[in-house]
Each structure stands twice: as structure tokens, then as C-alpha cells.
């Protein structure tokens, strides 16, 4: 076990006015984020994807074990195989697996089993969670894996949006086909599939409302 080795944390404390301005600006930025299913074919600079993943990898994690892998897919044939696998699972979901209650709940989203965004988007980012790792030939458990990877994905989506890119969180269930297609090792499980690109000029999103602060927060 590594010994605790602290280092000094230094940061600039913002003046109250500047803090408020930054807070409002960031709130406005994030309020414009939407889940996009219609992507433009325009190429996306790879550096934007790399930097967004660097942001995601800076997220806090249980025991700092950083139990995540981000597989970035740009190859057209690999994207096609992923779309085929996802649509196969989605057809089963809509036709056999999903309850009427669930299908009713997602009606306002306007989705179905056809997923063209998986081949239209310039990039797919497949996020995998690592349940454990091998260390000197010994299997070591990771802690708070889902929580850690979920936080990292939040960082990732924020970084992509701040770069002017659109994204979608897609979770076809089950996602075992991702592990097979991308050749991931035994210790990894698919967590999420994220198409990324610029929104198409005619992109549409469902007219949805977010809950108010009073509905989601309690100050004690």
C-alpha cells in the first residue's frame, strides 16, 4: 500500500462578483445542452475529443483507482457493427422486453429501435467500467466503480458541450456486444455509448422541461 503523500492545494479565491458572473455564464452554457440524435457529417477535430477525455479522466474516483476506459471509434465499419448490435437489442427491447409503463414513459422522447446517429456521428465514445485490475499478477477490486464512472461521464459531457459539440447518452441493454466488437478485456463492462459530433442543421429535439430548483433541491 502506498503511503499517504500530501501536496499543498493552491487556488485563487474569486471575488464575489466574478464568482457570480462565472456561475451565471456556466449555468447559461449548460442550460443549452441537449441530447442530440441528428448529427452533421462534418469532421470533428480529434483534439477536442482528446481534451474532453482528459477532463473526464480528471474526475474524482473511489480510492483514486480511476476505473474507466474510453474507447473512441471513428472507423465506419466498426460504427456499423456497433449500430447493428445496438439496433438488435433495441428491437428486442421495444418488441418483447420493455413494459408498457416504460414505453409510455419514453413516448415524449420520440425514440424507436432505429439508431442512425450511431453511424452518422463522426465519433462514438464507448465508456467501460473496470470492476477490478491486475496488479503484480494479483486481482485487485475497485471501489465505487459505478459512482466513479458516472461522475467521469458527467465531466465528459460537460467538456464536449463546452467545446461546441453535441452528444447523446445511449445505453442499449444489454451492451455485451460492445465488449465483443471492441475486444475489451475480462475486467471491463460496458457502461455507456456516446455519439459525438456537430448537430445537423435540421436537428430536432423533443420539447421537454427540466424540473425547477424547488423541485430538486432542499436547503436545510
N, C-alpha and C positions, 0 to 999 in steps of 0.2 A: 504494500500500500504506500502510495506517495505521501510524503509529509506535507502538512499544511504550509504553504509558502505564499504569504500575502504580499501584495504590492499596493502602493498608495493609489487611491482613486481620485483623480483630479478632473473637475469640470467647471465650466463657467456658470454661475448662477445668473439667470436672466433678470433684468429689471422687470417689474410687474407689467408695465405697458407692453414691452416687447414680447413677454411671455404670452400675454393675451392675444396680441396680433398673430403670433405664430400658431396659437391654439385655434383661433378662428379660421385662419388660412388653411390649416390642415383639415379642419372639420369640413370646410367647403370642398376641398380636394376630394376627400373620401366620400362625401355625400354624392359625388358624381359617378362613383364607381358602380358599375352594373355587371351582371353576369351576361356575357355575350355569346351568342350561338351563330352569328353570321360574321365571318372573317374575310378581310380583303386578301388577295393573293400577294400583296406587296411584301417583299423581303424585309425581315427584321434584323437589325444589326446584332450579331451574336454577343457582342459585348454587353448589350442591355440584359440579355438572359443571364450571362455570367455574373454580372453585378447583382442582379436580383437574387441569384442563388447565394452569392456571398452574404447578402443581407439575411437571407433565410438561415444560413449556417451560423450567423451570429446570435441566434435566438438562445434563450436560456433552456437548459435541459436537465433532467434528473441526474444528479451526481456528475454533471458536465460530461455525460457519456455521448452526447450528440448522436442519437440513434437513428440517423436518417441517411438516405441516399436519394439523389435527384438524377434521374436518367432523362436526358434531353434528346428527343427524337425529331430529326429533320428529314430523315430518309423516307421518300414517298412510299416505297414498298412496305417498310416497317409500319408506317402510319396506316396503310391499307389493311394490313393484317390485324392491327390493333382495332381498327374500326369494325372489321368483320367479327372479331371476338366480342367486342362490346355490344354490337347490334344483336348478335346471337343471344347473349344473356338478357338484353333488354326486351327482346321479343318474348322470351320465356317469362320475364317479369310481368309485362303488360298482359299477356295471354293466360298465364297459369298461376304465377306465384303471388302477385300483388292482391291484397284485399280490396274490396270495393271502397272501403274507407280511405285507403291510401290513394287509390286512383282519383277519388273525389277531391282529396286534399291537394293533389298536384295539377288539377284542371286549370287553375289560373296561370300556371307557368307556361302552358301551351306546348308541352313536350310530347314526343312519341318515341317509338323504338328506332327511328331513322336518325343517324347521327353524322350528317355531312361535315360538321365542324371538326371532326376528328381527322379528316383528310384535307379540309380546306385550310386550317390554321397552319402557318409556317412551322410552328413548333408544338410538340406535345411534351409536357414535363410529367413524367411518371414518378410519383413520390412513393418511396418504400420505407417502411419502418423496420428497424433491426431489433429483433427480440433479444438477441444475445450476440456475443462476439467471441472469437477465439483469441486467447492471449497466452503465448508460450505453450500452445497446444492444449490449453485448458478452456473449457466453455464457461464464459462469464456472463451472468444475467445482466440485462439492462433494466433500469428502473424508471417508472413513469413514462413509458415509451409513447403511448398514445397522446398523453398530455403534451409531451415534448414536441412530437412531430406536428401536432395540431397548432402549437404556438409558432413553429417554424413556417408552416404553410401560411399562417396569417401574415407573418413578416414578408413572405414571398409575394403574396397577392398585393400587399401594400406597395412593395417595391416596383412590381410590374406596372401597377396603376400610376405611380408617381413618374414612371418613365414614358407615359403616354400609351401604354399597351393595354389591350383588353384580354380578359381571361375568363375561364369558366371552371368551376369545380365540378368534376364529373366522377361519379362513383358507381359504375355498373357493378351489380352484385350477383354472383361472386366475381372477384377480379383475378382469379388464378391464372387466367390466360396471359395477363401482363407479365407475370413472373416467368412463364414459359417462353413467350415471344422474346423477351429481353434478356433471357438467360441469367436471371438473378440467383444468388446462392441460397442455400438452405435457411440461413438465419434471417432472411428478409421476407416481409409480407407486403403486398400492395396496399397502399393507404389511400391514394387519390390520383386521378388523372386530370391534368390541367392543360387544355388547349390554350395557346397564346399567340397573339398577333395583333394587327391593327383591325379595328372594326370595319366591316364593309360599309360603303356609302349608304346603302339602303338597309342597314342593320336595324332590327326592331327588338324591343324588349317589352315584356309584359308591364302593364300599368299597375304597379304594386306600391304599397305604402309601408314604411317602417313604423314600428311602434314608437310612441313618444318617450321622452326621458322618464316621465312619471310612471309609465307602464313597465319600464325595465329596470329602474333603479330605486333604491330605498336608502336614504341617508339617515343614519342613527346617531 
